[in-house]
Amino acid sequence: GQPTAVVLLVCDAFGVFPPVARLTYPQAVYHFINGYTSKPATEMSVSAFPSPTFSTCFAGPFLALSPAKYAAGFAARLASARPTVWLVNTGWTGGVMASQPGARRIPLATTRAIVAAIHSGRLAEAQTEPMPGFGYEVPVSCPGVEDPDGTVLRPWVGDEPGYYLTTLRGVVGLFRKNFEKHAASAGLSPEVLACNPAALE
């Protein structure tokens, strides 16, 4: 059978990505080819700041072909099966881990409720709001997730000190720099190229 939903996972220790976001097919391919995640800071780390990791197609060292080939294959499968595509963040939200006061680890119960709502199809019916910078569509509510002030699913809400926007600006810059090597390669569609976010002022 064909999948009805595809989930891309990220552990974002910068707290920029929301617990869940719905992606268009070009956005899914863009995120897939970047292969973004992050390494949380630990007590043994030299720095108390997390470090970004970009592993092309989530398998960088093991790719035998051009990344554009894998991206094209992924795009073709999406076009054939027509599933919904979701980015699920199992890391932090609301700020950089251990560095900003609003930062908090996304509870496992929240992630479980999100995945259940994805598979049941109920999350696809939720109202959404575009994520700043990347433009991914973020549900404003999810069955089983308590979010009374709107900050759980949308970490930019109530960002009075500007922590979120400052960190987002940096993460967008990391994506733009990483994507330079892919944008120059043949095979990526104009729609995928257009998903690279503009630099934030």
C-alpha positions in Angstrom: 0.0 0.0 0.0 0.9 3.7 -0.3 1.6 5.8 2.8 -1.0 8.4 3.7 1.5 10.4 5.8 5.2 11.0 5.8 7.0 12.2 8.9 10.5 13.8 8.9 12.0 14.0 12.3 14.3 16.7 13.8 15.8 17.2 17.2 16.2 21.0 17.3 18.1 22.1 20.3 17.9 25.7 19.1 14.2 25.7 19.8 13.3 27.3 16.4 11.2 24.6 14.9 7.7 24.0 16.4 6.7 20.5 17.6 5.0 19.9 14.3 4.6 21.6 10.9 3.0 20.6 7.6 5.2 20.8 4.6 4.5 21.1 0.9 6.2 18.6 -1.3 8.9 21.1 -2.4 9.5 22.1 1.3 9.7 18.4 2.2 12.4 17.8 -0.5 14.2 21.0 0.6 14.3 19.8 4.2 15.2 16.2 3.2 18.2 17.3 1.1 19.5 19.6 3.9 19.2 16.8 6.5 19.1 19.2 9.4 19.3 18.2 13.1 21.4 19.5 16.0 23.6 18.1 18.7 22.5 19.2 22.2 25.1 20.6 24.5 26.1 18.3 27.3 28.1 18.5 30.5 31.1 17.1 28.5 30.7 19.7 25.7 33.4 22.4 25.2 30.5 24.8 24.5 27.2 25.2 26.4 25.6 26.0 23.1 24.1 23.3 20.8 25.8 22.7 17.4 23.9 22.3 14.1 24.3 19.2 12.0 23.5 18.9 8.3 23.7 15.4 6.9 22.6 15.4 3.3 19.4 13.4 2.8 19.9 12.3 6.4 22.7 9.9 5.2 25.5 12.1 4.1 28.5 9.8 4.5 26.8 6.9 2.8 25.4 8.4 -0.4 26.7 6.8 -3.5 24.9 9.1 -6.0 24.4 12.8 -6.3 22.1 14.2 -3.6 19.9 15.6 -6.3 19.2 12.0 -7.4 17.9 11.0 -4.0 15.9 14.3 -3.8 14.3 13.5 -7.2 13.4 10.0 -6.1 11.8 11.3 -2.9 9.9 13.9 -4.9 8.7 11.2 -7.3 7.4 9.0 -4.5 5.6 11.9 -2.9 3.9 12.8 -6.2 2.9 9.2 -6.7 1.5 8.4 -3.2 0.2 12.0 -2.4 0.6 11.7 1.3 0.6 14.6 3.8 4.1 15.5 4.9 5.0 16.6 8.4 8.1 17.8 10.2 8.0 16.7 13.8 10.5 18.2 16.3 11.4 16.0 19.3 13.9 18.5 20.6 13.4 21.9 22.3 11.0 24.7 21.7 10.7 28.3 22.8 14.5 29.0 22.9 18.0 27.6 22.9 18.4 24.7 25.3 20.1 25.7 28.6 20.6 29.3 27.3 17.3 31.0 27.1 14.6 31.2 29.9 11.7 30.1 27.6 13.4 27.0 26.3 11.8 23.6 27.2 12.1 20.1 26.0 9.1 19.0 24.0 7.3 16.3 26.2 7.1 12.8 24.9 3.3 12.9 25.5 3.0 15.9 23.1 5.0 14.1 20.4 2.8 11.0 20.8 -0.4 13.0 20.5 0.9 14.7 17.4 1.9 11.5 15.7 -1.5 9.9 16.6 -3.3 13.0 15.1 -1.2 12.7 12.0 -2.0 9.1 11.4 -5.7 9.5 12.2 -5.9 12.4 9.7 -7.3 14.8 12.3 -4.2 17.1 12.2 -4.6 17.7 8.5 -8.0 19.3 9.3 -6.5 21.8 11.8 -6.2 25.5 11.1 -2.6 26.5 10.4 -0.4 29.6 10.6 2.9 30.1 8.6 6.1 29.7 10.6 8.3 32.8 10.4 11.3 32.5 8.1 10.6 29.0 6.6 6.9 29.4 5.8 6.0 25.9 7.0 2.3 25.6 8.0 2.0 25.1 11.7 -1.3 23.8 13.3 -2.7 26.2 15.9 -4.2 23.2 17.7 -3.8 19.5 17.9 -6.0 16.8 19.5 -4.5 15.7 22.8 -2.1 18.7 23.1 -2.8 21.3 25.8 -1.8 24.7 24.5 -3.9 27.4 26.4 -1.7 30.4 25.5 -0.7 29.2 22.0 3.0 29.0 22.8 3.4 25.2 22.7 2.7 24.7 19.0 3.8 28.2 18.0 6.9 29.1 19.9 7.1 32.6 18.4 3.9 33.7 20.1 4.6 36.1 23.0 8.3 36.4 22.1 8.6 39.7 23.9 12.3 39.7 24.5 13.0 38.7 20.9 14.8 35.5 21.7 13.0 33.5 19.1 13.5 35.9 16.3 17.2 36.3 17.1 17.8 32.5 17.1 15.6 32.0 14.0 17.8 34.6 12.2 20.8 32.5 13.0 19.3 29.1 12.0 18.0 30.6 8.7 21.5 31.7 8.0 22.8 28.2 8.7 20.3 26.7 6.2 21.2 29.3 3.5 24.9 28.6 3.9 24.4 24.8 3.8 22.1 24.9 0.8 24.6 26.8 -1.3 26.3 23.5 -2.4 22.9 22.0 -3.3 21.6 25.0 -5.2 24.5 24.9 -7.5 23.9 21.2 -8.5 21.7 20.2 -11.4 18.4 18.4 -10.8 16.6 20.4 -8.2 13.4 22.0 -9.3 12.7 25.7 -9.2 10.0 25.0 -6.6 12.6 23.4 -4.3 15.1 26.1 -4.8 12.5 28.7 -3.9 12.1 27.0 -0.5 15.5 28.4 0.7 14.4 31.1 3.1 15.4 34.7 2.6 17.8 36.2 5.1 16.1 37.8 8.0 16.9 41.3 9.0 
